[in-house]
Amino acid sequence: MAGIKVRTDPVTRSKLGESVLSDLREELRAIDCQSCGRPLRRWRRPALAVYADGELANASLHHTGCRPPGWHEGPMAPVSDVPHLTWRAGTFVMPALLTLGAASDGTPFFLVNPSYEAALLQYVDGERGEDGEHGETSENREDEENRENGENARGWQVWTVEVFKELGLDGGLHALSPDAVPTRGLTASIADRTVSVTVRSGEVHHHWPDIPVAPETERLARSRGSIVVGVTTLFDIHKPITDLQIGMHVATGEFAVGVAALAGGGGGGGKGGRRRKP
């Protein structure tokens, strides 16, 4: 995966390291400026602005004239509350052959990339041992050697998908089974050949409405009473993705995966929804 080119400042490069910056270049996509909302021109490198608050940070893309590249300390808005953030989703049937025995029939699947121009970062403390005490271990020494070699094994990590796993979308391949228990706080509704999916946990609310669903996908979802939901930032959902690619990433745990129970009623914008961009 080639990734995009972004403008960065020395502080951000120092704090994140090349490994995390490489992950951001691969997972972020230059669609719209997160300051003004206008398109980011493809032939100009967007600025990467990072807002850090304790162990969390939000990295986002902007026109350099709207917001120069830089590292900022202080409170930040949740990624889901950013009004200009692009998300895209699609539905399909995962062939039974690619579920590695988890299902004997095709699996109705809803795949979403919830964050194109922004990413959540989490700071992971590499100084603690398994017992929670500070101290040197062989793993710590290896991490230090990696850092000396330019590898960011500890410190800031891209955490956008991990957040959804923390919300319960951590089913992996088991979520593809018809017997999988629905994920708490994850629901879906189908109406007028569209499906809408919602994730709720306390004050956290993600809503992806009105995604077209093919008749076969709808039939299987209604038969199961649920639809599998996968969350990823590795792909642009509007570009071709093979079933094999999706199956491999589900199997390796690179997607956040859960089971959304079908609820009554139709889809809709709803509170907390964001516009889906073409």
C-alpha positions as CSV (number, residue, x, y, z in Angstrom):
1,M,0.0,0.0,0.0
2,A,1.7,3.2,-1.2
3,G,-0.1,5.7,1.0
4,I,-0.4,9.5,0.7
5,K,2.2,12.2,1.0
6,V,1.6,14.7,3.9
7,R,3.3,17.7,5.3
8,T,4.6,17.2,8.8
9,D,6.6,19.3,11.3
10,P,9.7,18.3,13.2
11,V,7.9,17.9,16.6
12,T,5.3,15.5,15.1
13,R,8.0,13.5,13.3
14,S,9.9,13.2,16.6
15,K,7.0,12.2,18.7
16,L,5.4,9.7,16.3
17,G,8.4,8.2,14.6
18,E,8.5,6.9,11.1
19,S,6.6,3.7,11.8
20,V,3.5,5.5,13.0
21,L,3.8,8.2,10.3
22,S,3.9,5.4,7.7
23,D,0.7,3.8,9.2
24,L,-1.0,7.2,9.0
25,R,0.0,7.8,5.4
26,E,-1.4,4.4,4.5
27,E,-4.7,4.7,6.5
28,L,-5.6,8.4,6.0
29,R,-7.1,9.6,2.7
30,A,-7.1,13.1,1.4
31,I,-10.8,13.8,0.7
32,D,-11.8,17.0,2.5
33,C,-10.0,19.5,4.7
34,Q,-11.0,19.0,8.3
35,S,-10.9,22.8,8.9
36,C,-13.0,24.2,6.0
37,G,-14.6,21.1,4.6
38,R,-13.5,21.9,1.0
39,P,-11.8,19.2,-1.1
40,L,-8.1,18.5,-0.6
41,R,-6.3,18.9,-3.9
42,R,-4.7,15.7,-5.0
43,W,-1.5,17.4,-6.3
44,R,-0.8,19.2,-3.1
45,R,0.3,17.5,0.1
46,P,-2.2,18.1,3.0
47,A,-0.9,19.2,6.4
48,L,-1.0,16.7,9.2
49,A,-2.2,18.4,12.5
50,V,-2.1,16.4,15.7
51,Y,-4.0,17.3,18.9
52,A,-2.9,15.4,21.9
53,D,-4.7,15.2,25.3
54,G,-2.9,12.9,27.7
55,E,-2.7,9.4,26.3
56,L,-5.0,10.1,23.3
57,A,-4.4,12.2,20.2
58,N,-6.3,13.0,17.0
59,A,-4.4,13.3,13.7
60,S,-6.2,15.0,10.8
61,L,-5.6,16.4,7.4
62,H,-6.0,20.1,6.4
63,H,-5.1,22.6,3.7
64,T,-1.8,24.1,4.7
65,G,-3.5,27.6,4.5
66,C,-6.3,26.5,6.9
67,R,-4.0,24.8,9.5
68,P,-0.3,24.3,9.2
69,P,1.3,21.0,10.2
70,G,2.0,20.8,13.9
71,W,1.7,19.1,17.3
72,H,-0.7,20.6,19.8
73,E,-1.4,19.8,23.4
74,G,-4.8,20.2,24.9
75,P,-8.5,19.0,24.8
76,M,-9.7,17.7,21.5
77,A,-13.1,16.8,20.0
78,P,-13.9,13.1,19.4
79,V,-13.2,11.9,15.8
80,S,-16.9,11.1,15.5
81,D,-17.9,14.7,16.2
82,V,-15.8,16.2,13.4
83,P,-18.4,17.6,10.9
84,H,-16.2,17.3,7.8
85,L,-15.1,13.7,8.3
86,T,-15.7,11.3,5.5
87,W,-17.0,7.8,6.0
88,R,-18.1,5.2,3.5
89,A,-19.7,1.8,3.7
90,G,-21.0,-1.1,1.6
91,T,-22.7,-4.4,1.9
92,F,-22.1,-7.8,0.4
93,V,-22.3,-11.6,1.0
94,M,-19.1,-13.3,2.3
95,P,-18.9,-16.7,0.6
96,A,-19.0,-19.6,3.1
97,L,-15.7,-20.9,1.7
98,L,-13.9,-17.9,3.1
99,T,-15.3,-18.1,6.6
100,L,-12.8,-20.9,7.4
101,G,-15.7,-23.1,8.6
102,A,-17.4,-20.5,10.7
103,A,-20.5,-20.6,8.5
104,S,-22.0,-23.1,6.1
105,D,-23.9,-20.5,4.1
106,G,-23.0,-17.0,2.9
107,T,-22.7,-14.3,5.5
108,P,-24.4,-10.9,5.2
109,F,-21.7,-8.3,5.7
110,F,-21.6,-4.6,6.3
111,L,-18.1,-3.1,5.9
112,V,-17.4,0.5,6.9
113,N,-14.4,2.8,6.9
114,P,-15.5,5.4,9.5
115,S,-12.7,7.9,9.3
116,Y,-11.0,8.9,6.0
117,E,-9.2,12.1,6.9
118,A,-8.6,11.6,10.7
119,A,-7.2,8.9,13.0
120,L,-7.2,8.3,16.7
121,L,-3.9,7.7,18.4
122,Q,-3.2,6.0,21.7
123,Y,0.0,6.2,23.7
124,V,1.1,2.8,24.9
125,D,3.6,2.8,27.8
126,G,6.4,0.5,27.0
127,E,8.1,0.8,30.3
128,R,5.7,-1.4,32.3
129,G,6.1,-5.1,32.8
130,E,3.4,-7.7,33.0
131,D,2.8,-7.0,36.7
132,G,2.3,-3.3,36.1
133,E,5.6,-2.3,37.7
134,H,8.2,-0.3,35.9
135,G,11.4,-2.2,35.1
136,E,13.6,-3.6,32.4
137,T,12.6,-6.8,30.7
138,S,14.0,-8.5,27.6
139,E,11.0,-7.2,25.8
140,N,11.8,-3.6,27.0
141,R,15.4,-4.0,25.8
142,E,14.2,-5.2,22.4
143,D,11.8,-2.3,22.1
144,E,14.7,0.1,23.0
145,E,16.8,-1.5,20.3
146,N,14.0,-1.1,17.8
147,R,13.7,2.6,18.7
148,E,17.5,3.0,18.2
149,N,17.0,1.4,14.8
150,G,14.3,3.9,13.9
151,E,11.4,1.5,14.7
152,N,8.6,2.8,16.9
153,A,7.6,-0.4,18.7
154,R,6.3,1.5,21.8
155,G,4.7,4.9,22.2
156,W,2.0,6.3,20.0
157,Q,0.0,3.9,17.9
158,V,-2.9,4.3,15.5
159,W,-6.0,3.3,17.5
160,T,-9.0,4.1,15.3
161,V,-10.1,0.5,14.8
162,E,-9.0,-0.6,18.3
163,V,-11.6,1.8,19.7
164,F,-14.4,-0.3,18.1
165,K,-12.9,-3.5,19.5
166,E,-13.1,-1.9,22.9
167,L,-16.7,-1.2,22.2
168,G,-17.3,-4.9,21.7
169,L,-16.6,-5.4,18.0
170,D,-13.9,-8.0,18.8
171,G,-15.6,-11.2,17.5
172,G,-13.2,-12.0,14.7
173,L,-14.0,-15.1,12.7
174,H,-16.6,-16.3,15.3
175,A,-18.8,-13.3,14.4
176,L,-19.3,-15.0,11.0
177,S,-21.1,-17.9,12.6
178,P,-25.0,-17.9,12.4
179,D,-24.9,-18.8,16.1
180,A,-22.8,-15.8,17.1
181,V,-24.4,-13.7,19.9
182,P,-25.2,-10.1,18.8
183,T,-22.8,-7.5,20.0
184,R,-24.1,-5.4,22.8
185,G,-24.9,-1.8,21.6
186,L,-24.6,-2.7,17.9
187,T,-27.9,-2.7,16.0
188,A,-29.0,-2.6,12.4
189,S,-32.3,-1.9,10.5
190,I,-33.3,-2.6,7.0
191,A,-35.9,-0.7,5.0
192,D,-36.4,0.2,1.3
193,R,-33.4,-1.8,0.3
194,T,-31.0,0.1,2.5
195,V,-29.4,-0.8,5.8
196,S,-28.5,1.5,8.7
197,V,-26.0,0.5,11.5
198,T,-25.6,2.1,14.9
199,V,-23.0,1.6,17.6
200,R,-23.9,2.9,21.1
201,S,-21.9,2.7,24.3
202,G,-22.6,5.4,27.0
203,E,-22.0,8.7,25.3
204,V,-20.3,7.1,22.3
205,H,-22.6,7.0,19.3
206,H,-21.6,6.1,15.7
207,H,-24.4,6.0,13.0
208,W,-24.0,4.9,9.4
209,P,-27.3,5.2,7.7
210,D,-29.0,4.3,4.4
211,I,-26.4,2.0,2.7
212,P,-27.8,0.1,-0.3
213,V,-28.3,-3.6,0.3
214,A,-28.7,-6.3,-2.4
215,P,-31.7,-8.6,-2.2
216,E,-29.6,-11.7,-1.4
217,T,-27.7,-9.8,1.4
218,E,-31.1,-8.7,2.8
219,R,-32.5,-12.2,2.6
220,L,-29.6,-13.7,4.5
221,A,-29.7,-10.9,7.1
222,R,-33.4,-11.4,7.7
223,S,-33.0,-15.1,7.9
224,R,-30.2,-14.8,10.5
225,G,-31.8,-11.9,12.3
226,S,-28.5,-10.1,12.1
227,I,-25.8,-8.7,9.9
228,V,-22.0,-8.9,10.5
229,V,-20.4,-5.5,10.8
230,G,-16.7,-5.0,10.0
231,V,-14.8,-1.7,10.7
232,T,-11.5,-0.9,8.9
233,T,-9.4,2.0,7.9
234,L,-7.2,-0.1,5.6
235,F,-9.5,0.3,2.5
236,D,-11.4,2.9,0.6
237,I,-14.8,1.1,0.6
238,H,-15.7,2.6,-2.8
239,K,-12.8,0.9,-4.5
240,P,-12.6,-2.8,-5.4
241,I,-11.9,-5.1,-2.5
242,T,-11.9,-8.9,-2.9
243,D,-13.7,-11.3,-0.6
244,L,-10.3,-13.0,0.0
245,Q,-8.8,-9.7,1.2
246,I,-11.6,-9.1,3.6
247,G,-11.6,-12.7,4.9
248,M,-7.8,-12.5,5.5
249,H,-8.1,-9.3,7.5
250,V,-11.0,-10.7,9.6
251,A,-9.0,-13.8,10.3
252,T,-5.9,-11.9,11.4
253,G,-7.9,-9.5,13.6
254,E,-7.1,-6.4,11.6
255,F,-10.8,-5.5,11.4
256,A,-13.1,-4.8,14.3
257,V,-15.9,-7.2,13.8
258,G,-19.3,-7.6,15.5
259,V,-22.8,-8.9,15.0
260,A,-25.6,-6.3,14.7
261,A,-29.1,-7.6,15.6
262,L,-31.8,-6.4,13.2
263,A,-34.2,-4.0,14.8
264,G,-37.6,-3.0,13.5
265,G,-38.2,0.2,11.5
266,G,-36.3,1.9,8.7
267,G,-33.0,3.6,8.5
268,G,-32.4,7.3,8.7
269,G,-30.1,10.1,9.5
270,G,-30.7,10.1,13.3
271,K,-28.9,12.0,16.0
272,G,-25.2,11.5,15.7
273,G,-25.2,10.6,12.0
274,R,-22.7,12.1,9.6
275,R,-23.1,12.5,5.9
276,R,-21.7,9.8,3.7
277,K,-19.6,11.3,1.0
278,P,-19.5,9.9,-2.6
